[in-house]
């Protein structure tokens, strides 16, 4: 009985895969939010133009260590995209890898971020 109790205590102290998935989702959302802000800062300093590569965001997104894990979707002048399309539904950038549940973290032109199914991230 003591052995079983010890095993139970060991197992109960380990993080579950659900906790890991929650952490992955939270980190992905935080990163795309920071990158969306970086895109807006970049546009402010570059005549309203969005960056064309993730490398251009490096000075604005110092805390994101793996920019290759994300990709830009929207291009052109930020103001024109905001004026001509619904910026709350236009994807600005997305995480390349799928999360364990088949979702991707995306940021929209208006700056909000969400987890969506991969096919919705295009």
PyMOL commands that set and color helices and strands:
alter all, ss='L'
color gray80, all
select helices_A, chain A and resi 2-12+17-45+54-60+67-69+78-84+118-121
alter helices_A, ss='H'
color red, helices_A
select strands_A, chain A and resi 70-72+91-95+103-108+113-117
alter strands_A, ss='S'
color yellow, strands_A
deselect
rebuild
show_as cartoon
